[in-house]
Structures are given as structure tokens and as C-alpha cells.
């Protein structure tokens, strides 16, 4: 009944706003599809109708997999540019670290750094978000690496006090590099063993490739109260399908395909010191599909100002691949959260189920707001 009242409030607040009749235009670009987001001990059941036709129309053939994080809630720049500056505060600094498949000969390393801030508009109701990020990823015997620097901008429109629609864009420059020294080729097999002295007959015109990268996204947020709300969004990355070919301009192009991301997250206060958080993410690139779900409990261990301490305990799942327990802490303006992938796929034989650790760190700067209470001082 409580959830039903929340969604009745959403509809009423949007309908009473001046923007109710703009919603078909705002969401008319989307195609209808249903998402059943969460179940938690029969407490929460949400069925959401989402329309994402714009993204489907833009998606062509997909060819490969991008970098990814298990703790996707703490890395907006790989999830949706519309989430830039979507937080309670003035400035945010973040870092993500992932070391995947430690037990195999060549593990994968991913690092992400980000900063974002906001500019308030129109009586502090609407805002422009600005962000800057750096991604680095390295994998394989060739040490195939990608380093990317990107800038992000988002505009958030308040429909009323509870409903916000955001649109975001990012643009960046990236470079892929490889090292062929440790690679082994079929022509180097001499009938008995691999002989590195035999020529590879492979000729790379360049070991690095620079390219531009563009992405966009949209997000809807509903805030019922400070501790209860919902967000839903979608995004497309690599809109320009940049060429990553190492063999020169005359060779066949190796275009980086679109990556499409749908995501949703919800939070509800279930007790005076407990919140329940759920989130889901679907990523699609070529034939690759990655589906992540996560559930967390936030326990307010200390509510005393200056000593605020929250404990985050939860677990996630990457469907048909891994179970991901996590533990995190929020202390004043700091957040630190760690997780570990436990492989459940066929690859667990090679990894001994050890998918690898991941760490997220954030700091949010919040300026002190004036109290609005003034005391008259006597004049002597």
C-alpha cells in the first residue's frame, strides 16, 4: 500500500505541474518496454513502462565489449552522462579500481577517475552539471590498453518539487595502444615449439590509435522524500563509431560499436535507521549482453552531526556470470565501498571462482547553507 501511494503521488505531482502536457514530447522519443525491477521479501514490487525508441533507432550492428564495473552505482560516466551532478552537494570527486581475474596468467585492470559539479539556475530549481573524467583499461598478452579523457555536461529540468528530467552529453579523446612483443603467432610454430626468432609476418603501421568518442543519455528522477526515490535512464555511447584500426587508413575499418545502457535504481526508508537500495543495469554491445542487479541495506550507525556513519551491506549478481558481495561505509562526506566477484560461469574453472576485487571511493564537498535565522543585535 505504501508503494502504491508513492506512485499515486508521482502521477498527481506530474499532472498538476505545468509540464504535464509536455511529457508526451519528452518521452515520445522512447519505445515502450517493461522492466520488472525489484523484489525484496515481498516488500517492493515495481513494474515500470519505459520508452526508449531513440536509442533503438540509433543502434545498428554491435561488435565488442566495453569496460565495465560491478559497482556501477558509483561510476556514472560509464553508465549515463545525464547523471552528471546528480547528487546532494556542490562538488564530487570519485575513483574506481577493478582488477579482474587475478588467477589467470593475464589479469584485466580498469581504473576510472571523475570530478563533477553543478551550476544552479532559475531560483535553484534547474541546474547544469559539468564533469571531467579519465578512464584507463589494460588487458591481454598484448597489453591492449585504452586511455580516455572526457568532458561531460548535463541539463536537469525540475518539473516540480518531486520530478526531474535530465539530458546529458559527453565528448572525449581516447587512445588505444598495444604491444606485440609478447604475442605468439601460428607461423612461429616450428613443429615442436614456438620459436620467437621466426618472423611473425605481421606488420602494424602503428601501435597506437587516437580517436574521438561521443555519448548521450536521458534520466528521470522522482524523489518522494529525502530517503525515498526512484531513477530510470538510458544512454548510448560511441555515437560516432570511431575507427580503431592499427593497420593504417587503407585497411578495413575496425569501428567501435554502439554501447547501449538501460538502468534504474530505487531507495526506500524501511525503518528509522534502515534504507533498502536496489538497482539494475542492462548493457548491450554486439551480441554481448550484461545484466546486473544489486540490493543493499544502509544502516545509519551514527546520526550525530560531524560523526555521521552509515554502513552499506549488500550483494549483486551479473546474470550467468558472477555473484558480487559488497561492503561499504559512508562517513560524513566520504564513501568507500569494496566488492569481490565470485565467478559462477564456466570460466570459474580457470579463475577458481575468484573474479577479482573492485574498490570505489568518493568525496562530496557540501558548502554550509545559511540558516535563514537572524538575530537582532542591540545598538549601544
MIROPA-833513 format. One line per 8 residues: their letters; for each residue y, z, x of C-alpha. Coordinates in steps of 0.001 Angstrom, whole numbers, m for minus. Layout:
A> Y,Z,X; ... .
This chain:
XXXXXXXX> 0,0,0; 2329,782,2899; 1762,m2673,4419; 2332,m4290,1023; 5679,m2502,710; 6704,m3729,4162; 6121,m7365,3300; 7841,m6974,m76 .
XXXXXXXX> 10823,m5635,1839; 10696,m8663,4185; 10829,m11097,1268; 13559,m9201,m560; 15776,m8827,2506; 15496,m12531,3364; 16031,m13637,m237; 19165,m11518,m606 .
XXXXXXXX> 20668,m12945,2591; 22962,m15943,2692; 20366,m17801,4735; 17525,m17745,2207; 18029,m21357,1275; 18202,m22353,4955; 14626,m21206,5604; 13002,m24485,4484 .
XXXXXXXX> 15194,m26249,7049; 14471,m23707,9785; 10731,m23689,9261; 10361,m27183,7835; 9517,m28413,11318; 6302,m26454,11292; 2878,m27357,9817; 1072,m24791,7667 .
XXXXXXXX> m1765,m22934,9279; m3243,m19493,8585; m3593,m16659,11026; m5542,m13564,10277; m4083,m11268,12873; m5486,m7797,12839; m7984,m5270,11618; m7875,m1652,12763 .
XXXXXXXX> m10127,782,10868; m9097,m870,7597; m5528,300,8102; m3864,m3044,8723; m4698,m6421,7224; m2136,m9176,7634; m2547,m12789,6629; 295,m14964,7874 .
XXXXXXXX> 1218,m18521,6921; 2731,m20311,9907; 4158,m23775,10036; 4139,m25465,13429; 4339,m29222,12794; 6925,m29781,15509; 4524,m28583,18162; 1589,m30560,16782 .
XXXXXXXX> 3643,m33754,16629; 4682,m33322,20234; 1181,m32596,21530; m725,m35545,22952; m3750,m35540,25223; m4151,m32390,27301; m5760,m32301,30701; m5802,m28981,32593 .
XXXXXXXX> m5301,m25233,32593; m2092,m23338,33486; m1742,m19873,34974; m2244,m17010,32545; m2071,m13219,32239; m4327,m10837,30344; m1316,m8583,29679; 613,m11404,28023 .
XXXXXXXX> 2859,m8941,26147; 4633,m8187,29421; 5272,m11768,30586; 7438,m13635,28091; 8269,m16521,30441; 4692,m17824,30274; 4440,m17186,26519; 7688,m18231,24791 .
XXXXXXXX> 11240,m18942,26033; 12556,m17695,22671; 11575,m14155,23735; 14255,m14062,26428; 16313,m10853,25983; 14089,m9734,23099; 14082,m6018,23961; 16091,m2852,23392 .
XXXXXXXX> 18508,m2703,26291; 21015,m4660,28376; 19102,m5871,31454; 15386,m6187,32139; 13529,m6615,35423; 9815,m7360,35435; 6920,m8183,37728; 3317,m9237,37049 .
XXXXXXXX> 465,m9366,39546; m3035,m10736,38954; m5922,m11016,41426; m8812,m12772,39739; m12498,m12977,40693; m12408,m10774,43794; m16160,m11025,44342; m16281,m14815,44688 .
XXXXXXXX> m15511,m16438,48068; m12095,m17767,47000; m10230,m15480,44551; m7215,m16575,42495; m3801,m14970,42977; m924,m15076,40490; 2494,m13395,40800; 5433,m13561,38406 .
XXXXXXXX> 8941,m12093,38680; 11574,m12162,35961; 15028,m10955,35005; 16815,m11380,31696; 19934,m10114,29971; 21874,m10727,26766; 25361,m11597,25527; 26202,m10176,22107 .
XXXXXXXX> 28070,m12378,19627; 29716,m12056,16205; 30026,m8336,15864; 26904,m7725,17940; 24623,m9330,15313; 23737,m12585,17080; 23054,m12913,20789; 22474,m15332,23639 .
XXXXXXXX> 19728,m14450,26077; 19789,m15566,29693; 16868,m15313,32079; 15677,m16210,35558; 12077,m16244,36736; 9775,m17062,39645; 6060,m17876,39374; 3526,m18272,42179 .
XXXXXXXX> m133,m19205,41847; m2796,m19950,44507; m6426,m20929,44022; m9432,m22526,45702; m10514,m23555,49202; m7612,m25994,49343; m5208,m23095,48726; m3746,m25198,45948 .
XXXXXXXX> m505,m23383,45180; 2354,m23717,42771; 5753,m22091,43246; 8221,m22388,40401; 11790,m21217,39825; 13116,m21422,36287; 16180,m20633,34192; 15932,m19685,30533 .
XXXXXXXX> 18317,m19499,27589; 17729,m18356,24009; 19869,m18009,20909; 18976,m15323,18355; 20343,m15547,14816; 20334,m12448,12610; 19559,m13448,9034; 20251,m9849,8065 .
XXXXXXXX> 19626,m6369,9474; 15838,m6834,9456; 15165,m10539,10122; 15899,m12534,13282; 15110,m16138,14221; 15308,m17208,17884; 15127,m20542,19681; 14742,m20774,23455 .
XXXXXXXX> 14539,m23308,26279; 13614,m23166,29941; 14027,m25619,32780; 12870,m25232,36337; 11853,m26775,39597; 8309,m26427,40898; 6319,m27433,43930; 2566,m27870,44284 .
XXXXXXXX> 1025,m27722,47726; m2481,m27968,49129; m4177,m27528,52481; m7080,m29905,53152; m8326,m28253,56381; m10941,m26108,54644; m12158,m28798,52238; m15584,m30389,52683 .
XXXXXXXX> m16362,m33965,51606; m19620,m35768,50873; m19151,m38194,53780; m19202,m35214,56196; m22856,m34503,55394; m24884,m35842,58315; m28266,m35395,56650; m28748,m31899,57976 .
XXXXXXXX> m25438,m30084,57603; m21726,m30559,57067; m20083,m31860,60229; m16304,m31203,60247; m15877,m33685,63128; m16725,m36583,60801; m13665,m38151,59210; m13081,m37445,55537 .
XXXXXXXX> m11831,m40968,54687; m9239,m39213,52519; m5562,m39835,53156; m2881,m37763,51453; 628,m39214,51584; 1977,m35723,51143; 676,m32171,50982; 3428,m31041,48617 .
XXXXXXXX> 4869,m32373,45382; 8171,m31280,43785; 8765,m31764,40061; 10957,m30610,37192; 9464,m28645,34300; 10838,m28112,30766; 9706,m25913,27863; 10896,m24738,24455 .
XXXXXXXX> 9911,m22248,21773; 10813,m20564,18492; 10248,m16987,17319; 10653,m14976,14112; 11009,m11190,14168; 11018,m8643,11376; 11998,m5038,12037; 11174,m2616,9226 .
XXXXXXXX> 12221,369,11303; 12627,1330,14946; 8866,1786,15323; 7509,m743,12825; 7927,m4506,13072; 6368,m7925,13496; 6982,m11034,15641; 5495,m14527,15324 .
XXXXXXXX> 6243,m17520,17533; 5178,m20792,19074; 6123,m22722,22195; 5441,m25882,24208; 5551,m26085,27997; 5679,m29166,30294; 7555,m31255,27715; 8367,m33849,30382 .
XXXXXXXX> 4693,m34020,31571; 5636,m34034,35276; 3600,m36064,37774; 1664,m34010,40367; 75,m36869,42305; m413,m36273,46065; m1278,m39915,46900; 2185,m41476,46557 .
XXXXXXXX> 4168,m43370,43943; 1760,m46350,43840; m1269,m44226,42875; m2424,m43266,39407; m217,m40560,37945; m1549,m37035,37543; 657,m35744,34750; 766,m32049,33992 .
XXXXXXXX> m174,m31922,30291; 1480,m30017,27482; 569,m26368,27079; 944,m25093,23520; 1114,m21359,22798; 973,m19553,19446; 1465,m15789,19490; 2043,m12809,17236 .
XXXXXXXX> 2484,m9082,17693; 2891,m6124,15374; 3625,m2443,15686; 3368,304,13079; 4046,4041,13234; 876,5769,12034; 1954,9343,12835; 4965,11195,14188 .
XXXXXXXX> 3695,10734,17750; 1452,7680,17422; 2092,3946,17154; m510,1237,16750; 213,m2075,18519; m1689,m5314,18047; m1126,m8781,19473; m2846,m12153,19561 .
XXXXXXXX> m2253,m15297,21586; m3751,m18786,21455; m3153,m21203,24343; m4228,m24840,24275; m4238,m27294,27146; m6533,m30316,27277; m9935,m29260,25934; m9230,m25766,27210 .
XXXXXXXX> m8621,m23044,24632; m7795,m19456,25464; m7769,m16864,22692; m6577,m13345,23464; m6406,m10305,21206; m5313,m6801,22157; m4945,m3431,20476; m3114,m395,21861 .
XXXXXXXX> m2202,3131,20863; 1149,4506,22027; 1164,8305,22242; 4576,9964,22518; 3718,12690,25022; 7272,13907,25611; 10279,13087,23420; 12799,15178,25341 .
XXXXXXXX> 15808,13048,26460; 15712,12308,30177; 11989,13090,30274; 10642,10558,27787; 6975,9857,28398; 4659,7609,26393; 1021,6839,27136; m428,3415,26242 .
XXXXXXXX> m4217,3184,25887; m5958,81,24641; m8314,m2804,25146; m8172,m6541,24758; m10543,m9455,24616; m10410,m13011,25846; m12813,m14637,23424; m16103,m15702,25055 .
XXXXXXXX> m14849,m14660,28489; m13842,m11040,29104; m13222,m7545,27769; m9995,m6042,29120; m9384,m2263,29032; m5836,m1179,29866; m3814,1938,30576; m45,2185,30783 .
XXXXXXXX> 2868,4612,30899; 6470,4424,29715; 8719,6911,31476; 12385,6753,30471; 13330,3127,31281; 10185,2338,33287; 6953,704,32181; 3824,372,34282 .
XXXXXXXX> 579,m972,32877; m2711,m1855,34505; m5776,m3673,33215; m9105,m4934,34512; m11056,m7962,33315; m14770,m7354,32714; m16422,m10758,32526; m18788,m11414,29630 .
XXXXXXXX> m19187,m15186,30065; m21926,m16956,32040; m19684,m16651,35096; m20451,m12915,35184; m23459,m13716,37391; m21140,m14875,40175; m18497,m12189,39635; m20853,m9297,38895 .
XXXXXXXX> m18645,m8835,35782; m15656,m7998,37991; m12961,m10354,36712; m10198,m8628,38614; m7185,m6323,38229; m3780,m7022,36770; m569,m4988,37018; 2676,m5199,35009 .
XXXXXXXX> 5897,m3398,35925; 9201,m3381,34014; 12524,m1607,34175; 15101,m1829,31370; 18703,m856,32004; 20414,608,28945; 24117,1361,29005; 25370,4542,27364 .
XXXXXXXX> 26822,3772,23949; 29943,5632,22754; 29149,8303,20211; 32000,7360,17891; 32900,11034,17542; 36343,12027,18761; 37767,15487,19101; 41452,16101,18947 .
XXXX> 42852,17885,21933; 45730,20317,21305; 49069,19419,22884; 50838,22303,24607 .
